[in-house]
C-alpha cells in the first residue's frame, strides 16, 4: 500500500481543499489518470494519480482541507480489507 499525499503547487501554499474525488473506493486507477480536483488559495487543479492500483481508502473527503504533504488517500496493488488498511495507517 502507498499513501497519496496532498501535493504542493505553490511556494506559499500550506493547505488545500479536495473539491471532488473522480474515483470511488476500490476503483482501479492507472498512474497519470485524473484522481481528484484540488483547490488552493490561488488555483484549482486536477491531481493525477502518482501510482497505479486500487483506491482502497479516501482519507480526506470532498470539501475537506488538508495540510500539504499529508496523506489524502491510500492506493494498493489489490483490494484490501479494513484490518489491513488500518494496520497500514497505524504502522508508525
MARTI-925281 format. One record per atom (N, C-alpha, C, O, CB): residue number from 1; residue in three letters; atom name; x, y, z. Coordinates in Angstrom, 3 decimals, padded with zeros to 6 digits. Glycine has a CB too. Example, Ala and Ser with C-alpha at 12.3 -4.5 7.8 and 13.67 -1.06 7.14 Angstrom:
2
REC    i   aa  at        xx        yy        zz
REC    1  ala   N   013.190  -005.690   007.800
REC    1  ala  CA   012.300  -004.500   007.800
REC    1  ala   C   013.200  -003.300   007.800
REC    1  ala   O   014.236  -003.319   008.465
REC    1  ala  CB   011.308  -004.473   009.046
REC    2  ser   N   012.850  -002.250   007.080
REC    2  ser  CA   013.670  -001.060   007.140
REC    2  ser   C   012.900   000.030   007.870
REC    2  ser   O   013.409   001.138   008.039
REC    2  ser  CB   014.084  -000.598   005.725
END
This chain:
92
REC    i   aa  at        xx        yy        zz
REC    1  unk   N   000.838  -001.182   000.000
REC    1  unk  CA   000.000   000.000   000.000
REC    1  unk   C   000.880   001.241   000.000
REC    1  unk   O   002.001   001.231   000.510
REC    1  unk  CB  -000.952   000.000   001.212
REC    2  unk   N   000.352   002.300  -000.578
REC    2  unk  CA   001.085   003.558  -000.672
REC    2  unk   C   000.151   004.713  -000.339
REC    2  unk   O  -001.025   004.711  -000.703
REC    2  unk  CB   001.699   003.739  -002.082
REC    3  unk   N   000.705   005.703   000.364
REC    3  unk  CA  -000.041   006.928   000.624
REC    3  unk   C   000.004   007.843  -000.588
REC    3  unk   O   001.039   007.979  -001.242
REC    3  unk  CB   000.514   007.650   001.859
REC    4  unk   N  -001.114   008.459  -000.877
REC    4  unk  CA  -001.159   009.552  -001.843
REC    4  unk   C  -001.184   010.820  -001.006
REC    4  unk   O  -002.069   010.994  -000.169
REC    4  unk  CB  -002.418   009.452  -002.827
REC    5  unk   N  -000.223   011.704  -001.224
REC    5  unk  CA  -000.060   012.895  -000.401
REC    5  unk   C  -000.629   014.132  -001.076
REC    5  unk   O  -000.661   014.229  -002.303
REC    5  unk  CB   001.402   013.112  -000.080
REC    6  unk   N  -001.081   015.083  -000.246
REC    6  unk  CA  -001.552   016.371  -000.767
REC    6  unk   C  -000.363   017.059  -001.428
REC    6  unk   O   000.665   017.284  -000.788
REC    6  unk  CB  -002.176   017.274   000.375
REC    7  unk   N  -000.506   017.395  -002.724
REC    7  unk  CA   000.622   017.998  -003.440
REC    7  unk   C   000.835   019.466  -003.071
REC    7  unk   O  -000.071   020.139  -002.579
REC    7  unk  CB   000.406   017.877  -004.937
REC    8  unk   N   002.032   019.935  -003.317
REC    8  unk  CA   002.361   021.352  -003.123
REC    8  unk   C   002.480   022.003  -004.496
REC    8  unk   O   003.337   021.640  -005.301
REC    8  unk  CB   003.690   021.528  -002.299
REC    9  unk   N   001.600   022.976  -004.746
REC    9  unk  CA   001.587   023.641  -006.046
REC    9  unk   C   002.017   025.098  -005.995
REC    9  unk   O   001.906   025.810  -006.993
REC    9  unk  CB   000.225   023.556  -006.634
REC   10  unk   N   002.498   025.542  -004.866
REC   10  unk  CA   002.966   026.920  -004.755
REC   10  unk   C   003.869   027.061  -003.544
REC   10  unk   O   003.705   026.340  -002.560
REC   10  unk  CB   001.780   027.898  -004.660
REC   11  unk   N   004.813   027.977  -003.606
REC   11  unk  CA   005.763   028.139  -002.512
REC   11  unk   C   005.092   028.549  -001.212
REC   11  unk   O   005.534   028.152  -000.133
REC   11  unk  CB   006.805   029.156  -002.885
REC   12  unk   N   004.035   029.337  -001.303
REC   12  unk  CA   003.374   029.830  -000.088
REC   12  unk   C   002.153   028.993   000.300
REC   12  unk   O   001.445   029.348   001.243
REC   12  unk  CB   002.955   031.277  -000.282
REC   13  unk   N   001.896   027.901  -000.398
REC   13  unk  CA   000.738   027.062  -000.106
REC   13  unk   C   001.047   026.122   001.056
REC   13  unk   O   002.039   025.393   001.036
REC   13  unk  CB   000.321   026.257  -001.353
REC   14  unk   N   000.173   026.152   002.076
REC   14  unk  CA   000.365   025.302   003.247
REC   14  unk   C  -000.751   024.284   003.413
REC   14  unk   O  -000.597   023.290   004.121
REC   14  unk  CB   000.465   026.149   004.487
REC   15  unk   N  -001.885   024.543   002.747
REC   15  unk  CA  -003.006   023.610   002.796
REC   15  unk   C  -003.839   023.770   001.530
REC   15  unk   O  -003.735   024.769   000.818
REC   15  unk  CB  -003.876   023.844   004.065
REC   16  unk   N  -004.664   022.767   001.267
REC   16  unk  CA  -005.518   022.797   000.084
REC   16  unk   C  -006.790   022.007   000.394
REC   16  unk   O  -006.860   021.269   001.376
REC   16  unk  CB  -004.776   022.210  -001.169
REC   17  unk   N  -007.790   022.182  -000.466
REC   17  unk  CA  -009.077   021.528  -000.268
REC   17  unk   C  -009.356   020.548  -001.402
REC   17  unk   O  -009.176   020.867  -002.577
REC   17  unk  CB  -010.202   022.569  -000.170
REC   18  unk   N  -009.796   019.360  -001.030
REC   18  unk  CA  -010.279   018.404  -002.035
REC   18  unk   C  -011.662   018.877  -002.463
REC   18  unk   O  -012.586   018.906  -001.650
REC   18  unk  CB  -010.321   016.917  -001.471
REC   19  unk   N  -011.808   019.241  -003.714
REC   19  unk  CA  -013.130   019.648  -004.196
REC   19  unk   C  -013.976   018.436  -004.548
REC   19  unk   O  -015.150   018.355  -004.188
REC   19  unk  CB  -012.999   020.568  -005.414
REC   20  unk   N  -013.353   017.480  -005.269
REC   20  unk  CA  -014.127   016.326  -005.735
REC   20  unk   C  -013.203   015.171  -006.080
REC   20  unk   O  -012.231   015.337  -006.817
REC   20  unk  CB  -014.984   016.701  -006.954
REC   21  unk   N  -013.516   013.998  -005.538
REC   21  unk  CA  -012.835   012.778  -005.948
REC   21  unk   C  -013.462   012.296  -007.250
REC   21  unk   O  -014.686   012.307  -007.386
REC   21  unk  CB  -012.919   011.679  -004.840
REC   22  unk   N  -012.649   011.876  -008.200
REC   22  unk  CA  -013.135   011.417  -009.504
REC   22  unk   C  -013.243   009.897  -009.570
REC   22  unk   O  -013.692   009.347  -010.576
REC   22  unk  CB  -012.214   011.915  -010.609
REC   23  unk   N  -012.831   009.213  -008.491
REC   23  unk  CA  -012.926   007.759  -008.378
REC   23  unk   C  -013.565   007.417  -007.046
REC   23  unk   O  -013.612   008.247  -006.137
REC   23  unk  CB  -011.528   007.086  -008.511
REC   24  unk   N  -014.056   006.196  -006.934
REC   24  unk  CA  -014.649   005.688  -005.696
REC   24  unk   C  -013.752   004.616  -005.095
REC   24  unk   O  -012.826   004.126  -005.741
REC   24  unk  CB  -016.067   005.124  -005.953
REC   25  unk   N  -014.040   004.263  -003.853
REC   25  unk  CA  -013.288   003.211  -003.166
REC   25  unk   C  -013.312   001.922  -003.995
REC   25  unk   O  -014.346   001.527  -004.535
REC   25  unk  CB  -013.872   002.956  -001.748
REC   26  unk   N  -012.156   001.290  -004.078
REC   26  unk  CA  -011.900   000.037  -004.795
REC   26  unk   C  -011.912   000.168  -006.316
REC   26  unk   O  -011.855  -000.842  -007.018
REC   26  unk  CB  -012.912  -000.978  -004.390
REC   27  unk   N  -011.986   001.392  -006.837
REC   27  unk  CA  -011.813   001.590  -008.282
REC   27  unk   C  -010.330   001.414  -008.626
REC   27  unk   O  -009.454   001.759  -007.834
REC   27  unk  CB  -012.328   003.012  -008.728
REC   28  unk   N  -010.066   000.872  -009.816
REC   28  unk  CA  -008.694   000.710  -010.301
REC   28  unk   C  -008.285   001.982  -011.030
REC   28  unk   O  -009.032   002.500  -011.859
REC   28  unk  CB  -008.564  -000.536  -011.238
REC   29  unk   N  -007.100   002.476  -010.718
REC   29  unk  CA  -006.594   003.731  -011.271
REC   29  unk   C  -005.224   003.479  -011.886
REC   29  unk   O  -004.386   002.788  -011.309
REC   29  unk  CB  -006.516   004.839  -010.176
REC   30  unk   N  -005.016   004.044  -013.050
REC   30  unk  CA  -003.700   003.994  -013.698
REC   30  unk   C  -002.906   005.241  -013.312
REC   30  unk   O  -003.470   006.325  -013.163
REC   30  unk  CB  -003.841   003.887  -015.253
REC   31  unk   N  -001.601   005.078  -013.153
REC   31  unk  CA  -000.741   006.231  -012.917
REC   31  unk   C  -000.987   007.266  -014.006
REC   31  unk   O  -001.023   006.932  -015.190
REC   31  unk  CB   000.754   005.813  -012.879
REC   32  unk   N  -001.157   008.522  -013.605
REC   32  unk  CA  -001.386   009.609  -014.556
REC   32  unk   C  -002.854   009.918  -014.808
REC   32  unk   O  -003.170   010.949  -015.402
REC   32  unk  CB  -000.733   009.279  -015.848
REC   33  unk   N  -003.767   009.040  -014.365
REC   33  unk  CA  -005.188   009.347  -014.522
REC   33  unk   C  -005.587   010.442  -013.545
REC   33  unk   O  -005.041   010.537  -012.446
REC   33  unk  CB  -006.055   008.084  -014.304
REC   34  unk   N  -006.550   011.272  -013.959
REC   34  unk  CA  -007.044   012.328  -013.085
REC   34  unk   C  -007.761   011.708  -011.895
REC   34  unk   O  -008.741   010.982  -012.060
REC   34  unk  CB  -007.986   013.285  -013.852
REC   35  unk   N  -007.268   011.995  -010.695
REC   35  unk  CA  -007.733   011.368  -009.472
REC   35  unk   C  -008.743   012.228  -008.709
REC   35  unk   O  -009.778   011.733  -008.263
REC   35  unk  CB  -006.559   011.060  -008.588
REC   36  unk   N  -008.432   013.524  -008.562
REC   36  unk  CA  -009.318   014.417  -007.833
REC   36  unk   C  -009.035   015.861  -008.236
REC   36  unk   O  -008.012   016.169  -008.849
REC   36  unk  CB  -009.152   014.232  -006.309
REC   37  unk   N  -009.974   016.736  -007.873
REC   37  unk  CA  -009.816   018.173  -008.081
REC   37  unk   C  -009.435   018.796  -006.746
REC   37  unk   O  -010.067   018.535  -005.723
REC   37  unk  CB  -011.125   018.821  -008.658
REC   38  unk   N  -008.383   019.629  -006.768
REC   38  unk  CA  -007.871   020.250  -005.548
REC   38  unk   C  -007.839   021.765  -005.732
REC   38  unk   O  -007.431   022.279  -006.774
REC   38  unk  CB  -006.454   019.706  -005.196
REC   39  unk   N  -008.283   022.464  -004.681
REC   39  unk  CA  -008.305   023.926  -004.697
REC   39  unk   C  -007.319   024.466  -003.663
REC   39  unk   O  -007.328   024.051  -002.504
REC   39  unk  CB  -009.736   024.460  -004.418
REC   40  unk   N  -006.470   025.396  -004.099
REC   40  unk  CA  -005.604   026.124  -003.172
REC   40  unk   C  -006.136   027.554  -003.087
REC   40  unk   O  -007.160   027.873  -003.691
REC   40  unk  CB  -004.087   026.094  -003.639
REC   41  unk   N  -005.451   028.405  -002.347
REC   41  unk  CA  -005.898   029.789  -002.237
REC   41  unk   C  -005.763   030.552  -003.558
REC   41  unk   O  -006.335   031.631  -003.713
REC   41  unk  CB  -005.112   030.499  -001.153
REC   42  unk   N  -005.012   029.999  -004.503
REC   42  unk  CA  -004.778   030.708  -005.756
REC   42  unk   C  -005.312   030.019  -007.004
REC   42  unk   O  -005.515   030.675  -008.025
REC   42  unk  CB  -003.339   030.923  -005.918
REC   43  unk   N  -005.543   028.707  -006.944
REC   43  unk  CA  -005.908   027.986  -008.159
REC   43  unk   C  -006.665   026.700  -007.856
REC   43  unk   O  -006.687   026.220  -006.723
REC   43  unk  CB  -004.668   027.671  -008.970
REC   44  unk   N  -007.282   026.157  -008.896
REC   44  unk  CA  -007.893   024.833  -008.826
REC   44  unk   C  -007.236   023.973  -009.898
REC   44  unk   O  -007.142   024.372  -011.059
REC   44  unk  CB  -009.458   024.901  -009.019
REC   45  unk   N  -006.780   022.782  -009.495
REC   45  unk  CA  -006.099   021.878  -010.419
REC   45  unk   C  -006.647   020.471  -010.294
REC   45  unk   O  -007.257   020.109  -009.288
REC   45  unk  CB  -004.592   021.880  -010.164
REC   46  unk   N  -006.420   019.690  -011.326
REC   46  unk  CA  -006.726   018.270  -011.267
REC   46  unk   C  -005.431   017.561  -010.880
REC   46  unk   O  -004.382   017.803  -011.476
REC   46  unk  CB  -007.305   017.734  -012.640
REC   47  unk   N  -005.511   016.691  -009.889
REC   47  unk  CA  -004.350   015.942  -009.411
REC   47  unk   C  -004.348   014.574  -010.073
REC   47  unk   O  -005.328   013.834  -009.987
REC   47  unk  CB  -004.363   015.807  -007.856
REC   48  unk   N  -003.259   014.242  -010.725
REC   48  unk  CA  -003.121   012.948  -011.391
REC   48  unk   C  -002.517   011.935  -010.430
REC   48  unk   O  -001.624   012.263  -009.649
REC   48  unk  CB  -002.252   013.073  -012.664
REC   49  unk   N  -003.004   010.718  -010.493
REC   49  unk  CA  -002.522   009.671  -009.592
REC   49  unk   C  -001.032   009.430  -009.807
REC   49  unk   O  -000.586   009.260  -010.941
REC   49  unk  CB  -003.311   008.364  -009.806
REC   50  unk   N  -000.257   009.415  -008.710
REC   50  unk  CA   001.170   009.118  -008.834
REC   50  unk   C   001.462   007.621  -008.926
REC   50  unk   O   002.598   007.222  -009.181
REC   50  unk  CB   001.915   009.703  -007.659
REC   51  unk   N   000.424   006.784  -008.717
REC   51  unk  CA   000.598   005.334  -008.706
REC   51  unk   C  -000.521   004.640  -009.473
REC   51  unk   O  -001.576   005.224  -009.719
REC   51  unk  CB   000.649   004.815  -007.270
REC   52  unk   N  -000.277   003.389  -009.846
REC   52  unk  CA  -001.307   002.514  -010.400
REC   52  unk   C  -001.749   001.564  -009.297
REC   52  unk   O  -000.923   001.041  -008.549
REC   52  unk  CB  -000.784   001.725  -011.657
REC   53  unk   N  -003.054   001.344  -009.200
REC   53  unk  CA  -003.570   000.405  -008.211
REC   53  unk   C  -005.020   000.693  -007.867
REC   53  unk   O  -005.708   001.435  -008.568
REC   53  unk  CB  -002.726   000.448  -006.954
REC   54  unk   N  -005.468   000.092  -006.778
REC   54  unk  CA  -006.843   000.262  -006.309
REC   54  unk   C  -006.893   001.348  -005.242
REC   54  unk   O  -006.070   001.371  -004.328
REC   54  unk  CB  -007.405  -001.069  -005.753
REC   55  unk   N  -007.859   002.240  -005.365
REC   55  unk  CA  -008.090   003.276  -004.361
REC   55  unk   C  -008.815   002.613  -003.186
REC   55  unk   O  -010.034   002.444  -003.220
REC   55  unk  CB  -008.927   004.489  -004.954
REC   56  unk   N  -008.068   002.243  -002.156
REC   56  unk  CA  -008.655   001.463  -001.058
REC   56  unk   C  -009.138   002.319   000.103
REC   56  unk   O  -009.921   001.849   000.929
REC   56  unk  CB  -007.651   000.469  -000.550
REC   57  unk   N  -008.684   003.570   000.181
REC   57  unk  CA  -009.104   004.438   001.290
REC   57  unk   C  -009.011   005.888   000.870
REC   57  unk   O  -007.988   006.322   000.339
REC   57  unk  CB  -008.244   004.189   002.548
REC   58  unk   N  -010.081   006.644   001.107
REC   58  unk  CA  -010.063   008.098   000.964
REC   58  unk   C  -009.980   008.662   002.375
REC   58  unk   O  -010.882   008.456   003.186
REC   58  unk  CB  -011.341   008.641   000.184
REC   59  unk   N  -008.907   009.366   002.662
REC   59  unk  CA  -008.678   009.920   003.992
REC   59  unk   C  -009.283   011.315   004.117
REC   59  unk   O  -009.874   011.651   005.143
REC   59  unk  CB  -007.179   009.965   004.300
REC   60  unk   N  -009.135   012.123   003.072
REC   60  unk  CA  -009.664   013.489   003.060
REC   60  unk   C  -010.829   013.509   002.079
REC   60  unk   O  -010.644   013.295   000.881
REC   60  unk  CB  -008.553   014.549   002.662
REC   61  unk   N  -012.017   013.763   002.585
REC   61  unk  CA  -013.230   013.724   001.775
REC   61  unk   C  -013.450   015.018   000.993
REC   61  unk   O  -012.755   016.011   001.206
REC   61  unk  CB  -014.429   013.452   002.658
REC   62  unk   N  -014.422   014.991   000.088
REC   62  unk  CA  -014.809   016.183  -000.668
REC   62  unk   C  -015.077   017.346   000.280
REC   62  unk   O  -015.704   017.185   001.327
REC   62  unk  CB  -016.057   015.899  -001.534
REC   63  unk   N  -014.591   018.513  -000.107
REC   63  unk  CA  -014.778   019.772   000.622
REC   63  unk   C  -013.979   019.857   001.926
REC   63  unk   O  -014.179   020.787   002.706
REC   63  unk  CB  -016.237   019.960   000.927
REC   64  unk   N  -013.083   018.904   002.172
REC   64  unk  CA  -012.238   018.967   003.365
REC   64  unk   C  -010.866   019.543   003.024
REC   64  unk   O  -010.344   019.345   001.927
REC   64  unk  CB  -012.087   017.569   003.992
REC   65  unk   N  -010.298   020.260   003.990
REC   65  unk  CA  -008.982   020.887   003.846
REC   65  unk   C  -007.935   020.000   004.500
REC   65  unk   O  -008.195   019.347   005.511
REC   65  unk  CB  -008.965   022.312   004.474
REC   66  unk   N  -006.749   019.988   003.906
REC   66  unk  CA  -005.655   019.152   004.403
REC   66  unk   C  -004.335   019.901   004.221
REC   66  unk   O  -004.164   020.654   003.262
REC   66  unk  CB  -005.618   017.775   003.663
REC   67  unk   N  -003.414   019.688   005.145
REC   67  unk  CA  -002.077   020.276   005.030
REC   67  unk   C  -001.306   019.626   003.887
REC   67  unk   O  -001.484   018.443   003.598
REC   67  unk  CB  -001.299   020.122   006.354
REC   68  unk   N  -000.453   020.409   003.244
REC   68  unk  CA   000.399   019.916   002.170
REC   68  unk   C   001.308   018.808   002.719
REC   68  unk   O   001.856   018.928   003.815
REC   68  unk  CB   001.242   021.077   001.552
REC   69  unk   N   001.457   017.736   001.947
REC   69  unk  CA   002.334   016.637   002.320
REC   69  unk   C   001.696   015.581   003.206
REC   69  unk   O   002.327   014.567   003.501
REC   69  unk  CB   003.516   017.176   003.001
REC   70  unk   N   000.462   015.795   003.637
REC   70  unk  CA  -000.245   014.812   004.462
REC   70  unk   C  -000.991   013.831   003.558
REC   70  unk   O  -001.359   014.185   002.438
REC   70  unk  CB  -001.232   015.514   005.443
REC   71  unk   N  -001.218   012.605   004.031
REC   71  unk  CA  -001.950   011.620   003.221
REC   71  unk   C  -003.402   012.037   002.965
REC   71  unk   O  -004.103   012.482   003.874
REC   71  unk  CB  -001.925   010.259   003.909
REC   72  unk   N  -003.836   011.884   001.714
REC   72  unk  CA  -005.232   012.157   001.360
REC   72  unk   C  -005.957   010.875   000.955
REC   72  unk   O  -007.187   010.829   000.959
REC   72  unk  CB  -005.304   013.185   000.220
REC   73  unk   N  -005.203   009.841   000.609
REC   73  unk  CA  -005.795   008.568   000.189
REC   73  unk   C  -004.723   007.483   000.229
REC   73  unk   O  -003.531   007.758   000.367
REC   73  unk  CB  -006.416   008.680  -001.241
REC   74  unk   N  -005.192   006.235   000.103
REC   74  unk  CA  -004.281   005.094   000.045
REC   74  unk   C  -004.604   004.279  -001.195
REC   74  unk   O  -005.768   004.026  -001.507
REC   74  unk  CB  -004.386   004.217   001.330
REC   75  unk   N  -003.558   003.876  -001.892
REC   75  unk  CA  -003.702   003.048  -003.088
REC   75  unk   C  -002.947   001.737  -002.846
REC   75  unk   O  -001.925   001.720  -002.159
REC   75  unk  CB  -003.163   003.793  -004.372
REC   76  unk   N  -003.453   000.647  -003.411
REC   76  unk  CA  -002.841  -000.663  -003.182
REC   76  unk   C  -002.858  -001.489  -004.461
REC   76  unk   O  -003.640  -001.229  -005.376
REC   76  unk  CB  -003.571  -001.414  -002.054
REC   77  unk   N  -001.990  -002.480  -004.508
REC   77  unk  CA  -001.934  -003.389  -005.657
REC   77  unk   C  -003.157  -004.302  -005.724
REC   77  unk   O  -003.472  -004.858  -006.776
REC   77  unk  CB  -000.665  -004.233  -005.594
REC   78  unk   N  -003.845  -004.449  -004.584
REC   78  unk  CA  -005.039  -005.297  -004.527
REC   78  unk   C  -006.065  -004.653  -003.611
REC   78  unk   O  -005.734  -003.764  -002.827
REC   78  unk  CB  -004.689  -006.729  -004.035
REC   79  unk   N  -007.294  -005.097  -003.708
REC   79  unk  CA  -008.332  -004.609  -002.811
REC   79  unk   C  -008.032  -005.162  -001.423
REC   79  unk   O  -007.836  -006.365  -001.253
REC   79  unk  CB  -009.768  -005.031  -003.301
REC   80  unk   N  -007.996  -004.279  -000.437
REC   80  unk  CA  -007.610  -004.642   000.926
REC   80  unk   C  -008.822  -004.615   001.860
REC   80  unk   O  -009.794  -003.902   001.611
REC   80  unk  CB  -006.517  -003.691   001.446
REC   81  unk   N  -008.750  -005.407   002.942
REC   81  unk  CA  -009.806  -005.340   003.949
REC   81  unk   C  -009.497  -004.216   004.942
REC   81  unk   O  -008.380  -003.697   004.974
REC   81  unk  CB  -009.953  -006.702   004.689
REC   82  unk   N  -010.489  -003.846   005.746
REC   82  unk  CA  -010.334  -002.734   006.692
REC   82  unk   C  -009.193  -002.969   007.677
REC   82  unk   O  -008.479  -002.031   008.031
REC   82  unk  CB  -011.630  -002.515   007.456
REC   83  unk   N  -009.018  -004.196   008.117
REC   83  unk  CA  -007.964  -004.507   009.082
REC   83  unk   C  -006.586  -004.208   008.493
REC   83  unk   O  -005.743  -003.608   009.159
REC   83  unk  CB  -008.049  -005.983   009.515
REC   84  unk   N  -006.356  -004.619   007.260
REC   84  unk  CA  -005.069  -004.368   006.600
REC   84  unk   C  -004.851  -002.870   006.378
REC   84  unk   O  -003.742  -002.364   006.554
REC   84  unk  CB  -005.000  -005.117   005.254
REC   85  unk   N  -005.914  -002.169   005.991
REC   85  unk  CA  -005.800  -000.718   005.766
REC   85  unk   C  -005.482  -000.004   007.077
REC   85  unk   O  -004.597   000.851   007.121
REC   85  unk  CB  -007.109  -000.150   005.150
REC   86  unk   N  -006.199  -000.351   008.144
REC   86  unk  CA  -005.961   000.287   009.441
REC   86  unk   C  -004.563  -000.031   009.961
REC   86  unk   O  -003.925   000.827   010.571
REC   86  unk  CB  -007.015  -000.163   010.461
REC   87  unk   N  -004.084  -001.234   009.732
REC   87  unk  CA  -002.730  -001.597   010.123
REC   87  unk   C  -001.708  -000.742   009.380
REC   87  unk   O  -000.731  -000.288   009.976
REC   87  unk  CB  -002.477  -003.084   009.856
REC   88  unk   N  -001.925  -000.522   008.090
REC   88  unk  CA  -001.049   000.329   007.289
REC   88  unk   C  -001.050   001.770   007.820
REC   88  unk   O   000.003   002.392   007.953
REC   88  unk  CB  -001.486   000.303   005.812
REC   89  unk   N  -002.253   002.290   008.122
REC   89  unk  CA  -002.373   003.671   008.624
REC   89  unk   C  -001.649   003.823   009.959
REC   89  unk   O  -000.999   004.840   010.202
REC   89  unk  CB  -003.864   004.068   008.782
REC   90  unk   N  -001.759   002.826   010.816
REC   90  unk  CA  -001.224   002.917   012.172
REC   90  unk   C   000.186   002.351   012.330
REC   90  unk   O   000.659   002.187   013.454
REC   90  unk  CB  -002.137   002.209   013.109
REC   91  unk   N   000.865   002.049   011.217
REC   91  unk  CA   002.175   001.399   011.304
REC   91  unk   C   003.248   002.268   011.940
REC   91  unk   O   004.248   001.745   012.433
REC   91  unk  CB   002.623   000.991   009.940
REC   92  unk   N   003.064   003.571   011.937
REC   92  unk  CA   004.104   004.462   012.516
REC   92  unk   C   003.851   004.665   013.939
REC   92  unk   O   004.603   005.376   014.605
REC   92  unk  CB   004.160   005.807   011.820
END
